[in-house]
């Protein structure tokens, strides 16, 4: 082989080597699995996430989508929730009255049925309308729910709140037909009797005033009670201590002809 041919072969091989090197470099730059830093000094090492051990672990479902709250009681969430629900009972001026249970807090809305005077209910929500306050109630026995206007509900629970005088008074506890009774007295004598129906838990009071003495000469107090079922009935209490009630002394109580007694504490 002549010298010229040798030099041509060497040059041709160099060209092939250069082309191959360029192809490999281009192939690496076009390979999506390979990241080629433009400057080795700019390479950064990924840092681990530091977790503060004092931070509480996230609860399930605490992402960007909020967990819906339970539906509040009441039609369409009208008004304010009574929290916690409050025990109450239906009242009316006439015994045996039927009180409509409404689908909305208006007298023109559909009736879902009715309750009767004395029915125990739970107050779940309340709202104020042009004709007064309405309550969304649930009946204890049937579980029926709906709106009833506030003037047909004893909102003090199943008993009116005791006055300051009664709260500071001494008491005599007893029973009569189907009812528990509590008589309240202070230095001025007896002034209140509270009745509790043992079956329905309906509670009502009789305010007393001194009315002379009984045939036996014992102090006599009289008043009247209006139970949730309606009506007004006479109540009489006789202080069997002779006007000096104390622990262990007794009183007799008559409610609409039903007799009972109580022992003072």
WOTAWO-V931924 format. One record per backbone hydrogen bond with DSSP energy under -0.5 kcal/mol. NH is the residue of the N-H (numbers start at 1). CO is the residue of the C=O. E is the energy in kcal/mol with one decimal. If there is no record, write none. Layout:
BEGIN
nh=[NH,NH]
co=[CO,CO]
e=[E,E]
END
This chain:
BEGIN
nh=[6,7,8,9,10,11,12,13,14,15,16,17,18,19,20,21,22,23,24,25,26,27,28,29,30,31,31,32,34,36,37,42,43,51,52,53,55,62,66,77,78,80,82,83,84,86,88,89,90,91,96,97,99,99,100,101,102,102,103,106,109,112,115,117,118,119,121,122,123,124,124,125,126,127,129,132,134,135,136,137,137,138,139,140,143,146,147,148,150,152,153,154,155,157,167,168,169,170,172,173,174,175,176,177,179,180,181,182,183,184,185,186,189,191,192,193,194,195,196,197,198,198,201,203,204,206,207,208,209,211,214,217,219,220,221,222,223,224,225,226,227,230,231,233,235,236,237,238,239,239,240,240,242,248,249,251,252,253,254,255,256,256,258,259,260,261,262,263,264,265]
co=[2,3,4,5,6,7,8,9,10,11,12,13,14,15,16,17,18,19,20,21,22,23,24,25,26,27,28,30,31,34,35,39,40,49,50,51,52,59,64,74,75,126,124,81,82,123,121,154,119,152,229,94,97,115,98,113,100,147,110,104,106,101,99,97,90,116,88,138,86,122,136,136,80,134,132,129,127,148,125,135,146,122,144,120,139,137,102,135,133,149,150,89,153,154,163,164,166,185,183,263,181,261,179,259,176,196,174,194,172,192,170,189,186,184,184,206,182,204,180,202,178,196,197,158,195,193,224,191,222,220,218,214,239,212,237,209,235,207,233,205,225,227,93,225,223,254,221,252,219,237,238,250,239,264,246,262,238,260,236,258,234,254,255,257,253,175,251,173,249,171]
e=[-1.6,-1.9,-1.8,-2.1,-2.2,-2.1,-2.4,-2.3,-1.9,-2.0,-2.0,-2.4,-2.4,-2.5,-2.2,-2.2,-2.3,-2.3,-2.3,-2.3,-2.6,-2.4,-2.1,-1.9,-1.7,-0.6,-0.7,-0.7,-1.6,-0.6,-0.8,-2.4,-1.1,-0.6,-0.5,-0.7,-1.9,-1.3,-0.7,-1.3,-1.8,-2.9,-3.3,-0.9,-0.5,-1.5,-2.5,-0.6,-2.2,-1.9,-0.8,-1.4,-0.5,-3.6,-0.5,-2.5,-0.7,-3.0,-2.5,-2.5,-0.9,-4.1,-2.8,-1.3,-2.6,-2.3,-2.2,-2.3,-3.4,-0.6,-3.1,-1.4,-2.2,-2.1,-2.9,-1.6,-3.0,-2.7,-2.2,-0.7,-3.1,-1.9,-2.7,-1.8,-1.5,-1.7,-3.3,-2.4,-3.7,-1.9,-1.8,-3.3,-1.3,-1.0,-2.5,-1.3,-1.4,-2.4,-2.0,-2.3,-2.4,-1.3,-2.7,-0.5,-2.4,-2.2,-2.1,-2.0,-2.6,-2.9,-2.5,-1.8,-1.9,-2.2,-1.1,-2.2,-3.0,-3.1,-2.2,-3.0,-2.3,-0.5,-2.3,-1.0,-2.0,-2.3,-0.6,-2.1,-1.7,-3.3,-3.1,-2.1,-0.5,-2.6,-2.9,-2.4,-2.3,-0.5,-2.7,-0.6,-0.5,-2.3,-0.5,-2.9,-2.6,-2.4,-3.1,-2.6,-2.5,-0.5,-1.0,-1.3,-1.3,-2.7,-2.2,-2.2,-2.0,-2.8,-2.9,-3.0,-2.3,-0.5,-2.3,-0.6,-2.1,-1.2,-2.1,-2.8,-3.3,-2.5]
END
